[in-house]
Amino acid sequence: MRSHITRYNLMPIPPVEAQTEYIEAGALTFGIEYRLLTDAIAAASRQTEAGGNDRGGQREFDDRGVAIHVFGVQDGERREFLRFDCFNEDPHYHYVSWRASSNEMLHLDPIADGEPLAWALERIRTRLPQMLTRAGALEVASEVDQAAIEEAMPGIAEATYRARYHHDDAAVLAGALNN
């Protein structure tokens, strides 16, 4: 049976700044974008194969969906610690550890977990400090302002659904290839 965790010795493909909407919530910043993941995009970002404890080697990429990036400040730099990739074929999320220069991708089971975007929004509302701690960002987790998160949630949800239903695939692809 395939594990639900894939470990990489690579950092995830960064967001395409021009196609990402940012929302501040206290010490955190949320970035919402619609992403395409193809072999060409993975190759352009040198993400064609995983390393470390990874079992798969090179794989084919052809997926798309809304990504929610969670940023905080660690060691004086804004860094992404969590990413929820609410993709059509393989929904998953990432714990990103900058200090270890690695990330872990955990696969979702839409049957058990429900609709991936709704699941991700609920995790943001209810499990963010625990997830940030798991990502190695204890100091960022300690700065989570739950009231600021609740205040930002309507805007985050609106941005995710806007990205899902009002994106331009050609612009997304061009931005990803030129990132």
Contacts in CASP RR format, 6 or more apart in sequence:
PFRMAT RR
TARGET T0000
AUTHOR 0000-0000-0000
METHOD contacts of the structure
MODEL  1
MRSHITRYNLMPIPPVEAQTEYIEAGALTFGIEYRLLTDAIAAASRQTEA
GGNDRGGQREFDDRGVAIHVFGVQDGERREFLRFDCFNEDPHYHYVSWRA
SSNEMLHLDPIADGEPLAWALERIRTRLPQMLTRAGALEVASEVDQAAIE
EAMPGIAEATYRARYHHDDAAVLAGALNN
2 55 0 8 1.000
3 55 0 8 1.000
4 106 0 8 1.000
4 107 0 8 1.000
4 109 0 8 1.000
5 104 0 8 1.000
5 105 0 8 1.000
5 106 0 8 1.000
5 107 0 8 1.000
6 50 0 8 1.000
6 54 0 8 1.000
6 55 0 8 1.000
6 56 0 8 1.000
6 104 0 8 1.000
6 105 0 8 1.000
6 106 0 8 1.000
6 107 0 8 1.000
7 50 0 8 1.000
7 51 0 8 1.000
7 52 0 8 1.000
7 53 0 8 1.000
7 54 0 8 1.000
7 102 0 8 1.000
7 103 0 8 1.000
7 104 0 8 1.000
7 105 0 8 1.000
8 50 0 8 1.000
8 51 0 8 1.000
8 52 0 8 1.000
8 54 0 8 1.000
8 102 0 8 1.000
8 103 0 8 1.000
8 104 0 8 1.000
8 105 0 8 1.000
9 50 0 8 1.000
9 51 0 8 1.000
9 52 0 8 1.000
9 54 0 8 1.000
9 101 0 8 1.000
9 102 0 8 1.000
10 46 0 8 1.000
10 47 0 8 1.000
10 50 0 8 1.000
10 51 0 8 1.000
10 102 0 8 1.000
10 103 0 8 1.000
11 96 0 8 1.000
11 98 0 8 1.000
11 101 0 8 1.000
11 102 0 8 1.000
11 103 0 8 1.000
12 47 0 8 1.000
12 80 0 8 1.000
12 83 0 8 1.000
12 94 0 8 1.000
12 96 0 8 1.000
12 103 0 8 1.000
13 37 0 8 1.000
13 41 0 8 1.000
13 42 0 8 1.000
13 45 0 8 1.000
13 47 0 8 1.000
13 176 0 8 1.000
13 179 0 8 1.000
14 45 0 8 1.000
14 80 0 8 1.000
14 179 0 8 1.000
15 31 0 8 1.000
15 33 0 8 1.000
15 67 0 8 1.000
15 69 0 8 1.000
15 80 0 8 1.000
16 33 0 8 1.000
16 35 0 8 1.000
16 172 0 8 1.000
16 175 0 8 1.000
16 176 0 8 1.000
16 179 0 8 1.000
17 179 0 8 1.000
18 175 0 8 1.000
19 33 0 8 1.000
19 34 0 8 1.000
19 171 0 8 1.000
19 172 0 8 1.000
19 175 0 8 1.000
20 31 0 8 1.000
20 32 0 8 1.000
20 33 0 8 1.000
20 69 0 8 1.000
21 31 0 8 1.000
21 32 0 8 1.000
21 33 0 8 1.000
21 159 0 8 1.000
21 162 0 8 1.000
21 163 0 8 1.000
22 29 0 8 1.000
22 30 0 8 1.000
22 31 0 8 1.000
22 32 0 8 1.000
23 29 0 8 1.000
23 30 0 8 1.000
23 31 0 8 1.000
23 32 0 8 1.000
23 152 0 8 1.000
23 155 0 8 1.000
23 156 0 8 1.000
23 159 0 8 1.000
24 152 0 8 1.000
25 145 0 8 1.000
25 148 0 8 1.000
25 149 0 8 1.000
25 151 0 8 1.000
25 152 0 8 1.000
25 156 0 8 1.000
26 143 0 8 1.000
26 145 0 8 1.000
26 148 0 8 1.000
26 149 0 8 1.000
27 72 0 8 1.000
27 73 0 8 1.000
27 140 0 8 1.000
27 143 0 8 1.000
27 144 0 8 1.000
27 145 0 8 1.000
28 70 0 8 1.000
28 71 0 8 1.000
28 72 0 8 1.000
28 128 0 8 1.000
28 140 0 8 1.000
28 143 0 8 1.000
28 144 0 8 1.000
28 148 0 8 1.000
28 149 0 8 1.000
29 70 0 8 1.000
29 71 0 8 1.000
29 72 0 8 1.000
29 78 0 8 1.000
30 68 0 8 1.000
30 69 0 8 1.000
30 70 0 8 1.000
30 71 0 8 1.000
30 124 0 8 1.000
30 152 0 8 1.000
30 156 0 8 1.000
31 67 0 8 1.000
31 68 0 8 1.000
31 69 0 8 1.000
31 70 0 8 1.000
31 71 0 8 1.000
31 159 0 8 1.000
32 66 0 8 1.000
32 67 0 8 1.000
32 68 0 8 1.000
32 69 0 8 1.000
32 156 0 8 1.000
32 159 0 8 1.000
32 160 0 8 1.000
32 163 0 8 1.000
33 66 0 8 1.000
33 67 0 8 1.000
33 69 0 8 1.000
33 163 0 8 1.000
34 64 0 8 1.000
34 65 0 8 1.000
34 66 0 8 1.000
34 67 0 8 1.000
34 163 0 8 1.000
34 164 0 8 1.000
34 167 0 8 1.000
34 172 0 8 1.000
35 64 0 8 1.000
35 65 0 8 1.000
35 66 0 8 1.000
35 67 0 8 1.000
35 85 0 8 1.000
35 87 0 8 1.000
35 172 0 8 1.000
35 176 0 8 1.000
36 63 0 8 1.000
36 64 0 8 1.000
36 65 0 8 1.000
36 169 0 8 1.000
36 172 0 8 1.000
36 173 0 8 1.000
36 176 0 8 1.000
37 61 0 8 1.000
37 62 0 8 1.000
37 63 0 8 1.000
37 64 0 8 1.000
37 87 0 8 1.000
38 61 0 8 1.000
38 62 0 8 1.000
38 173 0 8 1.000
39 48 0 8 1.000
39 60 0 8 1.000
39 61 0 8 1.000
39 62 0 8 1.000
40 177 0 8 1.000
41 61 0 8 1.000
41 173 0 8 1.000
41 176 0 8 1.000
41 177 0 8 1.000
42 48 0 8 1.000
42 61 0 8 1.000
44 176 0 8 1.000
44 177 0 8 1.000
44 179 0 8 1.000
45 176 0 8 1.000
45 179 0 8 1.000
48 58 0 8 1.000
49 56 0 8 1.000
49 57 0 8 1.000
49 58 0 8 1.000
49 59 0 8 1.000
50 56 0 8 1.000
50 57 0 8 1.000
51 57 0 8 1.000
52 102 0 8 1.000
62 89 0 8 1.000
63 87 0 8 1.000
63 88 0 8 1.000
63 89 0 8 1.000
63 90 0 8 1.000
64 87 0 8 1.000
64 88 0 8 1.000
64 169 0 8 1.000
65 85 0 8 1.000
65 86 0 8 1.000
65 87 0 8 1.000
65 88 0 8 1.000
65 164 0 8 1.000
66 86 0 8 1.000
66 117 0 8 1.000
66 160 0 8 1.000
66 163 0 8 1.000
66 164 0 8 1.000
67 83 0 8 1.000
67 84 0 8 1.000
67 85 0 8 1.000
67 86 0 8 1.000
68 83 0 8 1.000
68 84 0 8 1.000
68 86 0 8 1.000
68 120 0 8 1.000
68 121 0 8 1.000
68 124 0 8 1.000
68 156 0 8 1.000
68 160 0 8 1.000
69 80 0 8 1.000
69 82 0 8 1.000
69 83 0 8 1.000
70 80 0 8 1.000
70 81 0 8 1.000
70 82 0 8 1.000
70 83 0 8 1.000
70 84 0 8 1.000
70 124 0 8 1.000
70 128 0 8 1.000
70 132 0 8 1.000
71 78 0 8 1.000
71 79 0 8 1.000
71 80 0 8 1.000
71 81 0 8 1.000
72 78 0 8 1.000
72 79 0 8 1.000
72 80 0 8 1.000
72 81 0 8 1.000
72 137 0 8 1.000
72 140 0 8 1.000
73 79 0 8 1.000
73 140 0 8 1.000
74 81 0 8 1.000
74 98 0 8 1.000
74 99 0 8 1.000
74 137 0 8 1.000
74 139 0 8 1.000
74 140 0 8 1.000
75 98 0 8 1.000
75 99 0 8 1.000
77 98 0 8 1.000
79 96 0 8 1.000
79 98 0 8 1.000
79 137 0 8 1.000
80 96 0 8 1.000
81 95 0 8 1.000
81 96 0 8 1.000
81 97 0 8 1.000
81 98 0 8 1.000
81 132 0 8 1.000
81 135 0 8 1.000
81 136 0 8 1.000
81 137 0 8 1.000
81 140 0 8 1.000
82 93 0 8 1.000
82 94 0 8 1.000
82 95 0 8 1.000
82 96 0 8 1.000
82 128 0 8 1.000
82 131 0 8 1.000
82 132 0 8 1.000
82 135 0 8 1.000
83 93 0 8 1.000
83 94 0 8 1.000
83 96 0 8 1.000
84 93 0 8 1.000
84 116 0 8 1.000
84 120 0 8 1.000
84 123 0 8 1.000
84 124 0 8 1.000
85 91 0 8 1.000
85 92 0 8 1.000
85 93 0 8 1.000
85 94 0 8 1.000
86 116 0 8 1.000
86 117 0 8 1.000
86 120 0 8 1.000
86 160 0 8 1.000
86 164 0 8 1.000
87 116 0 8 1.000
90 107 0 8 1.000
91 107 0 8 1.000
91 108 0 8 1.000
91 110 0 8 1.000
91 116 0 8 1.000
92 105 0 8 1.000
92 106 0 8 1.000
92 107 0 8 1.000
92 108 0 8 1.000
93 105 0 8 1.000
93 106 0 8 1.000
93 108 0 8 1.000
93 120 0 8 1.000
93 123 0 8 1.000
94 103 0 8 1.000
94 104 0 8 1.000
94 105 0 8 1.000
94 106 0 8 1.000
95 103 0 8 1.000
95 104 0 8 1.000
95 106 0 8 1.000
95 131 0 8 1.000
95 134 0 8 1.000
95 135 0 8 1.000
95 136 0 8 1.000
96 103 0 8 1.000
96 135 0 8 1.000
97 103 0 8 1.000
97 104 0 8 1.000
97 135 0 8 1.000
97 136 0 8 1.000
99 136 0 8 1.000
108 116 0 8 1.000
108 119 0 8 1.000
110 116 0 8 1.000
113 119 0 8 1.000
117 160 0 8 1.000
117 161 0 8 1.000
117 164 0 8 1.000
120 160 0 8 1.000
121 153 0 8 1.000
121 156 0 8 1.000
121 157 0 8 1.000
121 160 0 8 1.000
123 131 0 8 1.000
124 149 0 8 1.000
124 153 0 8 1.000
124 156 0 8 1.000
125 149 0 8 1.000
125 150 0 8 1.000
125 153 0 8 1.000
128 141 0 8 1.000
128 144 0 8 1.000
128 149 0 8 1.000
129 141 0 8 1.000
129 142 0 8 1.000
129 144 0 8 1.000
130 141 0 8 1.000
132 138 0 8 1.000
132 140 0 8 1.000
132 141 0 8 1.000
132 144 0 8 1.000
133 141 0 8 1.000
END
